[in-house]
């Protein structure tokens, strides 16, 4: 599977207890797991959201230098665990090497040239937390933050392109950044060349301050959108940093929320129906936030 520049191509979660994460997500999404210390995540850590409330424990830029320190060290004691759906890679779980690091999901955006992308990030007012480094033959990974501090990854593929499955139940389907100001649009459009229509300009948009992103070179619009930007309202705690929220597709939103509760997770935002499907926001049993989306054609009745 090929990914145009700026398109989400991978997600991973940093957790205090990977075995506990395997039990939680294995039952929630039907994932199986492959401990891959020398595979896609042959580093000591990372390899790899939309419309509802914020994330507990989601880090902004704070504490990122210690997070990035895990890269570049052999993963002999801290395995990078691939999550598989029907045998195809869909995500990964990795152990936190420092308890001060946030327990969170991170999205990785594809690029054919990670060093060039890192240069554009800095030129547009963002910050490169970890300079791009090669991960064996699998690709080149980096970590960056936008001008407000929302963190995202960079992935230049080698033998590992990214998701083997997406936009089907149990796999990634969407990401969006929650910002304090719409001024971050200038950053993302400058760095990635996104075409960016506003939801408020669309029929039924209701005046909501939400912008969707279409990859450079495609016709900008909701049919080609791969992510977006929301502005945090006064309903969000003032101390909550800007952050990305990652979404996974599910066949039954309410059933997944009930399962998450039974497994020790909690529902951050109760499910709501939107024109794009039924959405709920969860926090797993270790504190990492994510969202689930049941597409309209999967609703019962």
FILO-144600 format. One line per field, with one value per residue (C-alpha): residue in one letter; x, y, z. Coordinates in Angstrom, 3 decimals, padded with zeros to 6 digits. Layout:
N
type <- c(A ...) .
x <- c(X ...) .
y <- c(Y ...) .
z <- c(Z ...) .
***
This chain:
301
type <- c(X X X X X X X X X X X X X X X X X X X X X X X X X X X X X X X X X X X X X X X X X X X X X X X X X X X X X X X X X X X X X X X X X X X X X X X X X X X X X X X X X X X X X X X X X X X X X X X X X X X X X X X X X X X X X X X X X X X X X X X X X X X X X X X X X X X X X X X X X X X X X X X X X X X X X X X X X X X X X X X X X X X X X X X X X X X X X X X X X X X X X X X X X X X X X X X X X X X X X X X X X X X X X X X X X X X X X X X X X X X X X X X X X X X X X X X X X X X X X X X X X X X X X X X X X X X X X X X X X X X X X X X X X X X X X X X X X X X X X X X X X X X X X X X X X X X X X X X X X X X X X) .
x <- c(000.000 001.452 000.878 001.131 003.040 001.128 -001.207 -001.402 000.459 000.974 -000.044 001.441 000.814 003.376 002.170 003.437 002.357 002.446 001.096 -001.893 -002.315 -002.298 -005.098 -007.150 -006.794 -006.752 -010.246 -011.470 -010.417 -009.641 -005.931 -003.232 000.352 003.873 006.786 009.142 012.305 014.194 011.272 009.436 010.014 013.590 014.037 013.415 009.985 007.863 006.976 004.110 -008.310 -012.252 -014.715 -015.132 -013.438 -009.815 -007.364 -006.318 -002.582 -001.934 001.391 002.128 005.693 006.501 008.786 009.499 013.307 013.147 010.619 012.880 015.822 014.463 015.258 018.442 019.026 018.829 015.425 016.744 014.945 012.083 010.251 008.122 004.932 003.077 -000.716 -002.170 -005.675 -006.171 -002.408 -001.836 -000.129 -002.512 -000.734 001.896 002.336 005.600 006.769 007.479 011.172 010.562 007.601 007.457 006.523 002.824 000.745 -000.674 -001.266 000.849 000.074 002.823 002.540 004.120 006.900 009.293 012.045 012.017 015.034 013.475 010.160 011.908 013.488 010.076 008.644 011.301 010.937 007.192 007.576 007.300 009.827 011.713 011.763 013.774 015.754 014.946 016.933 016.986 015.409 017.312 015.787 012.282 012.307 013.268 011.438 011.242 009.128 007.866 005.506 003.456 003.814 001.316 003.061 000.832 003.095 003.125 005.552 007.272 007.730 009.750 009.067 011.631 010.422 007.633 005.158 002.725 -000.810 -001.628 -005.314 -007.206 -010.722 -012.298 -013.435 -010.476 -008.151 -007.192 -009.552 -008.969 -006.852 -007.267 -005.396 -007.093 -005.594 -006.073 -006.161 -007.004 -003.694 -002.046 -003.696 -000.862 001.664 000.023 -000.810 002.713 004.459 002.239 000.451 -002.958 -006.075 -008.266 -011.987 -013.800 -016.749 -018.551 -018.599 -020.275 -024.062 -025.094 -021.750 -023.483 -020.724 -018.349 -014.699 -013.326 -011.068 -010.359 -007.115 -006.765 -003.340 -001.466 -002.351 -005.818 -009.080 -009.662 -012.861 -014.467 -014.231 -010.428 -009.921 -007.409 -007.569 -008.416 -008.114 -010.536 -010.308 -010.699 -013.662 -014.087 -015.449 -011.868 -009.814 -007.470 -004.525 -005.152 -002.382 -002.983 -002.954 -003.898 -006.829 -006.719 -009.798 -010.365 -013.252 -015.686 -018.755 -020.766 -019.753 -021.917 -020.777 -017.119 -017.654 -019.308 -016.402 -013.878 -015.617 -015.616 -011.876 -011.082 -011.167 -013.578 -015.675 -014.414 -017.243 -020.462 -021.347 -023.026 -024.387 -022.814 -023.202 -019.995 -021.065 -021.457 -018.447 -017.237 -014.000 -012.324 -009.436 -007.849 -007.044 -003.655 -004.658 -004.175 -007.060 -008.476 -011.778 -013.948 -016.140 -019.032 -019.684 -023.284 -023.808 -022.920 -025.615 -028.280 -031.845) .
y <- c(000.000 003.367 006.617 010.127 012.701 013.893 010.899 008.966 005.712 004.323 004.642 003.304 003.527 004.023 002.084 001.277 -002.355 -003.772 -007.151 -005.393 -003.425 -006.628 -008.041 -004.842 -004.163 -007.811 -008.274 -004.822 -004.917 -008.573 -007.911 -010.525 -009.553 -010.110 -009.116 -007.665 -006.395 -006.546 -005.776 -002.573 -001.218 -002.313 000.721 001.076 002.527 004.202 003.060 004.202 010.953 013.026 015.249 014.689 015.747 015.671 013.072 012.184 011.912 013.198 014.944 018.106 019.193 018.925 016.055 015.135 015.111 012.184 010.477 010.741 009.310 005.816 005.907 004.581 002.022 -001.699 -003.106 -006.191 -005.607 -003.402 -005.034 -003.170 -005.215 -005.179 -005.424 -007.503 -007.740 -010.869 -011.124 -007.573 -004.819 -002.144 -000.550 -001.204 -001.134 -000.182 000.067 003.458 003.725 006.668 006.972 010.720 010.108 010.395 007.272 008.012 007.100 008.816 009.133 009.017 010.975 009.590 011.299 010.315 012.422 012.669 015.029 017.455 017.284 017.964 021.048 022.296 021.686 023.916 026.529 026.766 027.362 023.796 021.799 018.620 016.596 013.777 014.166 011.479 008.301 005.078 001.945 -000.771 -001.496 -000.700 003.066 006.360 007.733 011.190 013.033 016.610 019.114 021.896 025.503 024.835 021.650 018.896 015.919 013.735 011.304 011.256 008.017 007.557 003.987 001.375 -002.205 -001.199 001.134 001.348 000.068 -003.231 -002.521 000.659 002.089 -001.240 -002.504 -002.943 -000.622 003.052 005.328 009.010 011.523 015.141 017.715 019.621 023.125 026.237 028.437 028.008 029.721 026.280 025.787 027.825 025.363 022.178 023.647 025.009 021.815 019.236 021.220 020.069 021.236 022.370 023.082 024.226 022.298 025.594 026.214 022.896 022.325 021.340 022.409 024.383 026.952 024.560 025.619 022.445 022.049 018.838 017.944 016.447 015.355 017.688 016.998 015.652 017.530 019.115 017.971 015.535 012.647 012.835 013.953 012.044 014.080 017.473 020.270 021.154 024.187 023.359 025.176 026.460 023.000 021.692 022.112 025.080 022.860 020.385 020.721 020.656 017.046 014.550 012.181 008.951 007.002 003.310 001.984 -000.374 -002.309 -001.385 001.722 001.040 -002.560 -001.504 001.106 -001.511 -003.897 -001.174 -000.488 -004.183 -004.357 -001.480 001.419 004.311 006.399 009.963 011.135 009.211 008.165 010.666 010.382 012.614 012.765 010.713 007.984 007.219 008.363 007.781 008.731 006.255 006.051 002.622 000.807 002.571 006.118 006.370 008.129 007.243 007.369 004.860 005.457 003.341 004.368 005.274 002.187 -000.005 001.421 -001.040 -000.349) .
z <- c(000.000 -001.055 000.820 -000.600 001.401 004.451 004.505 007.792 007.248 010.768 014.409 017.596 021.312 024.057 027.114 030.606 030.153 026.626 027.724 029.261 026.036 024.020 026.150 025.890 022.165 021.204 022.578 021.566 017.912 017.281 016.866 017.110 017.878 016.690 018.905 016.368 018.031 014.735 012.408 011.506 014.959 015.318 017.558 021.253 020.880 018.261 014.844 014.431 015.628 014.984 016.245 019.933 023.151 024.149 025.252 028.756 029.149 025.674 025.548 023.716 023.271 026.973 027.905 024.306 024.511 026.936 024.659 021.641 023.559 023.039 019.320 017.957 020.706 019.941 020.874 022.604 025.877 024.743 021.889 019.407 019.103 015.816 015.903 013.094 011.672 009.587 009.362 008.113 010.170 011.445 014.448 017.088 020.852 022.525 026.143 027.651 028.447 030.766 033.122 032.473 028.845 027.980 027.555 024.133 020.513 017.842 014.144 011.509 008.280 005.128 003.235 000.444 002.048 005.844 006.145 003.655 005.502 008.818 007.273 006.136 009.612 011.148 008.429 009.039 012.775 014.007 015.982 015.147 018.347 016.858 013.662 011.078 011.641 009.621 011.076 009.263 005.849 007.093 006.694 008.303 011.332 012.894 015.404 015.108 016.686 015.137 016.382 019.180 020.307 018.872 018.194 015.081 013.498 010.116 008.206 005.029 003.918 003.091 003.174 005.580 003.871 006.778 007.244 005.615 006.261 007.021 007.017 007.878 011.286 013.600 011.719 011.550 009.643 010.534 012.440 013.405 015.385 018.176 018.139 020.218 017.123 013.447 012.711 012.684 009.291 007.780 009.172 007.868 004.481 004.078 005.181 003.475 000.762 001.948 000.175 003.037 002.743 005.877 007.268 007.917 004.165 003.421 003.415 006.917 008.343 011.062 011.304 013.072 012.968 011.434 008.414 006.509 004.778 001.313 000.022 -002.296 -005.905 -005.168 -005.537 -002.146 -000.497 001.865 -000.601 -000.560 003.055 005.166 008.375 009.706 012.240 015.018 017.298 020.970 022.456 025.994 026.851 026.823 030.002 029.751 030.690 027.858 025.247 021.506 020.341 017.661 018.135 016.155 015.054 014.460 012.385 014.127 013.095 016.212 018.173 021.212 021.519 021.356 024.083 026.286 025.717 026.527 029.836 030.686 029.940 032.287 029.869 030.082 027.743 027.505 025.236 024.869 021.318 019.028 015.515 012.877 009.090 008.937 011.344 015.022 017.066 020.612 022.369 024.716 027.129 027.352 030.585 030.801 029.863 026.086 024.334 020.925 019.091 017.257 014.231 013.006 009.429 008.480 006.336 009.335 011.608 012.581 011.548) .
***
